[in-house]
Amino acid sequence: MKQLTLIVGMKAAQDMIDQLRMMEPIHGFTLSHVQGHGEQNDNDPFLSARDKVVGYSPRARIDVVLTDDDLKPVLNALRELKEQGLVKSSYYWVLPVEESGRL
């Protein structure tokens, strides 16, 4: 199993959430509000004028646990949605999940 983590700008979060809810392999996800800190690039689509002044940008973090077989199709679908303009730019990473379940 894999954990897919997506970081999106707050304005783009709802579009990403709407698309994730429609994907068959995704049965749920966690949404967290986070702050992005780091080098600022004027071309960064996450940064607003306010963000450039205060030094960080509000973002949303979405964590999804997927089977190994579902990871690539989900990433490919998200790439297609970005190309179609249905979701905005995002940053992602993938981590292994050794175990998951409910307690």
C-alpha positions in Angstrom: 0.0 0.0 0.0 1.1 3.6 -0.6 0.3 7.0 0.9 -0.2 9.7 -1.7 0.2 13.2 -0.3 -0.9 16.2 -2.3 -0.2 19.8 -1.5 -2.4 22.3 -3.2 -3.1 26.0 -2.8 -6.2 26.8 -0.7 -8.1 28.2 -3.7 -7.4 24.9 -5.6 -8.3 22.6 -2.7 -12.0 22.3 -3.5 -11.5 21.5 -7.1 -9.0 18.8 -6.1 -11.4 17.4 -3.5 -14.3 17.3 -6.0 -12.1 15.3 -8.5 -10.8 12.9 -5.8 -14.3 12.1 -4.6 -15.3 11.0 -8.1 -12.3 8.6 -8.5 -13.3 4.9 -8.0 -10.1 3.7 -6.3 -10.3 6.4 -3.6 -12.6 5.5 -0.7 -11.6 8.4 1.5 -8.9 10.9 2.3 -7.7 13.3 5.0 -7.6 17.0 4.4 -5.4 19.3 6.6 -4.7 23.0 6.4 -1.0 23.6 6.3 1.4 26.5 5.8 4.1 26.4 3.1 7.5 27.8 4.2 10.6 27.9 2.0 12.2 29.7 -0.8 9.8 32.0 -2.6 9.7 31.9 -6.3 7.7 34.7 -8.0 6.4 32.1 -10.5 5.0 29.9 -7.7 1.3 29.4 -8.4 0.6 29.0 -4.7 1.8 32.5 -3.7 -0.5 35.5 -3.6 0.8 39.0 -3.0 -0.1 38.6 0.7 1.9 35.4 0.9 5.0 37.1 -0.5 4.8 39.7 2.2 4.2 37.4 5.2 6.6 34.8 4.0 4.3 31.7 3.9 1.3 30.5 1.9 -1.8 28.7 3.2 -2.2 25.4 1.5 -4.2 22.2 1.9 -2.6 18.8 2.4 -4.5 15.8 1.2 -3.5 12.3 2.3 -4.8 9.2 0.5 -4.0 5.6 1.2 -4.1 3.5 -2.0 -3.2 0.0 -3.1 0.1 -0.3 -5.1 -2.0 -1.1 -8.2 -4.2 2.0 -7.8 -1.4 4.5 -7.3 -0.2 5.0 -11.0 -3.8 5.2 -12.4 -4.7 7.9 -9.8 -1.6 9.9 -10.5 -2.2 9.6 -14.3 -5.8 10.7 -13.8 -4.7 13.7 -11.8 -2.1 14.6 -14.5 -4.9 14.5 -17.1 -7.2 16.6 -15.0 -4.4 19.2 -14.7 -3.8 19.2 -18.4 -7.6 19.8 -18.9 -7.5 22.6 -16.4 -9.9 20.9 -14.0 -7.3 20.9 -11.1 -4.6 23.4 -10.4 -0.9 22.8 -9.9 0.0 20.6 -7.0 3.0 19.0 -5.3 3.0 15.4 -4.3 5.0 12.6 -2.8 4.4 8.9 -2.2 5.4 6.9 0.9 5.0 3.2 1.7 2.3 2.1 4.1 3.3 -0.9 6.1 -0.1 -1.4 7.7 -3.5 0.3 8.0 -6.8 -0.5 9.5 -9.4 0.7 12.0 -9.1 0.4 15.8 
